Amino acid sequence: MNLATLYAQSFEDVSLEDAIAQSQSYFDNISTIGLFYSPNQCCFGQWNTDGFYQSNQQHLNLSLVFEARIFNSDYELRWLNRANRIGQAVLLSESILPDDKPLNAIDTRQNTYYLWGEGISSNLADWSILATARIGKLEVPLSGLRNNEKARLVTREYFEVCDEYGNVAIAEERILGLQRSKRRVK
């Protein structure tokens, strides 16, 4: 068993930009990645000292984002738009957070989610392109993905007892990172 305590800090009635600003000290390094959903796209952004950037080094416009998951190996910030670009955010970590509400997991398990598409040749610095006929192209902040190579999100699942009978369920899941897959598509 892998006992772990997961802490959460919530922010109510906050814009995405304000949630990022309030959590910036946890994400002030180059390994922080954002996964952003808007009505017309799903895209990744790489953290820099003054915001998130796309592969072309253009500042990522967050004005149309309705959901975001910002993560590194230690923290994840989730934000969901409720109305008029104001929503709810929660910061998750195994490190103690202010205003914490701990979840005492009886077990944890690492999990992975493969991203759609396979690597294709590109000349992007520090980024790669995944492509598939179904969804088109997706730029990911991983350098040097080779042709047909896959990428995946790595997560940690937190299990807890969910009823008086001792049944166990996944109570929470936190994104830890983005990595190339060790397996290649043939």
MIVODO-545400 format. One record per residue (C-alpha): residue number from 1; residue in three letters; x, z, y. Coordinates in Angstrom, 2 decimals, always signed. Layout:
<pts>
PT  num  residuo     east       up    north
PT  NUM      ALA        X        Z        Y
...
</pts>
This chain:
<pts>
PT  num  residuo     east       up    north
PT    1      MET    +0.00    +0.00    +0.00
PT    2      ASN    +1.13    -0.81    +3.53
PT    3      LEU    -0.32    +1.87    +5.78
PT    4      ALA    -0.46    +0.88    +9.45
PT    5      THR    -2.13    +1.96   +12.65
PT    6      LEU    -3.45    -0.75   +14.95
PT    7      TYR    -4.07    +0.15   +18.58
PT    8      ALA    -6.44    -1.63   +20.93
PT    9      GLN    -6.79    -1.55   +24.71
PT   10      SER    -9.92    -3.18   +26.16
PT   11      PHE   -10.48    -4.78   +29.55
PT   12      GLU   -14.10    -5.38   +30.62
PT   13      ASP   -15.33    -7.84   +33.26
PT   14      VAL   -11.97    -9.49   +33.77
PT   15      SER   -10.83   -13.06   +34.34
PT   16      LEU    -8.29   -14.59   +31.98
PT   17      GLU    -5.69   -14.61   +34.75
PT   18      ASP    -6.30   -10.90   +35.46
PT   19      ALA    -6.15   -10.01   +31.75
PT   20      ILE    -2.80   -11.81   +31.51
PT   21      ALA    -1.53   -10.05   +34.64
PT   22      GLN    -2.59    -6.63   +33.30
PT   23      SER    -0.81    -7.33   +30.00
PT   24      GLN    +2.19    -9.25   +31.32
PT   25      SER    +4.72    -6.52   +30.58
PT   26      TYR    +3.97    -6.95   +26.86
PT   27      PHE    +4.47   -10.70   +26.99
PT   28      ASP    +7.43   -11.10   +29.29
PT   29      ASN    +9.56   -13.17   +26.94
PT   30      ILE    +9.92   -16.76   +25.79
PT   31      SER    +8.53   -16.07   +22.31
PT   32      THR    +5.00   -15.59   +23.67
PT   33      ILE    +2.58   -18.37   +22.83
PT   34      GLY    -1.00   -18.94   +23.94
PT   35      LEU    -3.73   -20.75   +22.05
PT   36      PHE    -6.36   -21.90   +24.54
PT   37      TYR    -9.83   -23.34   +23.95
PT   38      SER   -11.72   -25.31   +26.58
PT   39      PRO   -14.70   -27.68   +26.30
PT   40      ASN   -12.45   -30.73   +26.05
PT   41      GLN    -9.44   -29.47   +24.11
PT   42      CYS    -7.63   -26.87   +22.09
PT   43      CYS    -4.00   -26.54   +23.15
PT   44      PHE    -0.95   -24.33   +23.00
PT   45      GLY    +1.00   -22.98   +25.93
PT   46      GLN    +4.44   -21.38   +26.10
PT   47      TRP    +4.93   -18.34   +28.33
PT   48      ASN    +7.40   -18.54   +31.19
PT   49      THR    +7.96   -15.99   +33.95
PT   50      ASP    +5.07   -17.28   +36.07
PT   51      GLY    +2.52   -18.50   +33.53
PT   52      PHE    +1.90   -20.78   +30.60
PT   53      TYR    +3.34   -24.25   +30.36
PT   54      GLN    +2.63   -27.29   +28.23
PT   55      SER    +5.21   -29.47   +26.51
PT   56      ASN    +5.63   -31.64   +29.61
PT   57      GLN    +6.67   -28.53   +31.59
PT   58      GLN    +3.40   -28.74   +33.55
PT   59      HIS    +1.73   -25.46   +34.39
PT   60      LEU    -1.30   -24.98   +32.10
PT   61      ASN    -4.60   -24.99   +34.02
PT   62      LEU    -6.62   -22.05   +32.72
PT   63      SER    -9.74   -22.69   +34.83
PT   64      LEU   -11.76   -24.33   +32.00
PT   65      VAL   -10.60   -22.02   +29.19
PT   66      PHE   -13.44   -20.14   +27.48
PT   67      GLU   -11.34   -18.40   +24.81
PT   68      ALA    -7.66   -17.49   +24.58
PT   69      ARG    -5.38   -15.82   +22.06
PT   70      ILE    -1.96   -14.95   +23.44
PT   71      PHE    +0.56   -13.55   +21.01
PT   72      ASN    +4.08   -12.69   +19.99
PT   73      SER    +5.32   -10.73   +16.99
PT   74      ASP    +4.35    -7.37   +18.55
PT   75      TYR    +1.19    -7.96   +20.62
PT   76      GLU    -1.90   -10.11   +20.79
PT   77      LEU    -4.20   -10.47   +23.79
PT   78      ARG    -7.64   -11.93   +23.14
PT   79      TRP    -9.95   -13.04   +25.91
PT   80      LEU   -13.47   -14.44   +25.71
PT   81      ASN   -15.44   -15.82   +28.65
PT   82      ARG   -18.86   -14.22   +29.07
PT   83      ALA   -20.04   -15.96   +32.28
PT   84      ASN   -18.46   -17.59   +35.33
PT   85      ARG   -14.86   -17.15   +34.08
PT   86      ILE   -15.31   -13.38   +33.67
PT   87      GLY   -15.10   -11.92   +30.22
PT   88      GLN   -13.76    -9.30   +27.89
PT   89      ALA   -10.16    -8.91   +26.77
PT   90      VAL    -8.51    -6.75   +24.16
PT   91      LEU    -4.82    -6.10   +23.60
PT   92      LEU    -3.79    -5.33   +19.99
PT   93      SER    -0.54    -3.85   +18.70
PT   94      GLU    +0.97    -1.47   +16.19
PT   95      SER    +2.78    +0.10   +19.16
PT   96      ILE    +0.89    +2.84   +20.97
PT   97      LEU    -1.10    +1.48   +23.93
PT   98      PRO    -2.70    +3.30   +26.86
PT   99      ASP    -6.40    +4.08   +26.30
PT  100      ASP    -5.81    +3.43   +22.63
PT  101      LYS    -8.51    +3.36   +19.97
PT  102      PRO    -6.52    +3.37   +16.74
PT  103      LEU    -7.60    +1.70   +13.53
PT  104      ASN    -5.94    +3.46   +10.61
PT  105      ALA    -5.56    +0.71    +8.05
PT  106      ILE    -5.19    +1.70    +4.42
PT  107      ASP    -3.40    -1.58    +3.72
PT  108      THR    -2.14    -4.71    +5.45
PT  109      ARG    -1.47    -8.21    +4.24
PT  110      GLN    +0.30   -11.16    +5.81
PT  111      ASN    -1.73   -14.36    +5.89
PT  112      THR    -1.18   -17.91    +7.14
PT  113      TYR    -3.40   -20.64    +8.54
PT  114      TYR    -2.10   -24.18    +8.44
PT  115      LEU    -2.68   -26.22   +11.56
PT  116      TRP    -4.30   -29.63   +11.27
PT  117      GLY    -1.90   -32.50   +11.18
PT  118      GLU    +1.64   -33.26   +10.13
PT  119      GLY    +4.79   -33.59   +12.16
PT  120      ILE    +5.56   -36.98   +13.72
PT  121      SER    +8.61   -38.22   +15.59
PT  122      SER    +8.74   -37.16   +19.23
PT  123      ASN   +11.25   -36.67   +21.99
PT  124      LEU    +9.77   -33.40   +23.26
PT  125      ALA   +12.28   -30.65   +24.04
PT  126      ASP   +11.43   -27.40   +22.20
PT  127      TRP    +8.03   -28.77   +21.15
PT  128      SER    +6.75   -30.95   +18.32
PT  129      ILE    +3.68   -33.07   +17.70
PT  130      LEU    +1.26   -32.67   +14.82
PT  131      ALA    -1.06   -35.59   +14.18
PT  132      THR    -3.91   -36.55   +11.90
PT  133      ALA    -6.56   -39.24   +12.10
PT  134      ARG    -9.38   -36.67   +12.30
PT  135      ILE    -8.23   -34.82   +15.42
PT  136      GLY    -5.49   -36.92   +16.98
PT  137      LYS    -2.37   -35.21   +18.30
PT  138      LEU    -1.63   -31.54   +18.91
PT  139      GLU    +1.54   -30.46   +20.69
PT  140      VAL    +2.97   -27.20   +19.33
PT  141      PRO    +5.76   -25.02   +20.74
PT  142      LEU    +8.01   -25.44   +17.70
PT  143      SER   +11.14   -27.51   +18.03
PT  144      GLY   +12.19   -30.16   +15.57
PT  145      LEU    +9.26   -30.52   +13.17
PT  146      ARG   +10.15   -33.43   +10.92
PT  147      ASN    +7.86   -36.21    +9.78
PT  148      ASN    +5.15   -34.89    +7.45
PT  149      GLU    +6.19   -31.27    +8.00
PT  150      LYS    +3.40   -28.73    +8.59
PT  151      ALA    +3.03   -25.79   +10.99
PT  152      ARG    +1.09   -22.57   +10.52
PT  153      LEU    -0.11   -19.48   +12.30
PT  154      VAL    +1.08   -16.24   +10.71
PT  155      THR    -1.29   -13.29   +10.86
PT  156      ARG    -1.55    -9.72    +9.62
PT  157      GLU    -4.83    -8.48    +8.17
PT  158      TYR    -5.75    -4.80    +8.45
PT  159      PHE    -7.93    -3.28    +5.72
PT  160      GLU   -10.06    -0.16    +5.99
PT  161      VAL   -12.70    +1.62    +3.95
PT  162      CYS   -16.03    +0.29    +5.23
PT  163      ASP   -18.63    +2.52    +3.57
PT  164      GLU   -19.21    +5.77    +1.70
PT  165      TYR   -18.68    +4.04    -1.66
PT  166      GLY   -15.03    +3.27    -0.98
PT  167      ASN   -15.42    -0.47    -0.48
PT  168      VAL   -12.62    -2.05    +1.53
PT  169      ALA   -12.89    -4.88    +4.06
PT  170      ILE   -10.68    -6.64    +6.57
PT  171      ALA   -11.33    -4.71    +9.77
PT  172      GLU    -9.01    -6.70   +12.02
PT  173      GLU    -6.52    -9.54   +12.04
PT  174      ARG    -3.70   -10.12   +14.53
PT  175      ILE    -1.72   -13.32   +15.11
PT  176      LEU    +2.02   -12.66   +14.76
PT  177      GLY    +3.47   -16.08   +15.43
PT  178      LEU    +3.69   -19.79   +14.87
PT  179      GLN    +6.17   -21.22   +12.39
PT  180      ARG    +7.05   -24.34   +10.47
PT  181      SER    +5.90   -24.41    +6.91
PT  182      LYS    +8.44   -24.25    +4.15
PT  183      ARG    +6.38   -26.74    +2.19
PT  184      ARG    +6.30   -30.41    +3.14
PT  185      VAL    +3.48   -32.85    +2.57
PT  186      LYS    +4.38   -35.76    +0.33
</pts>
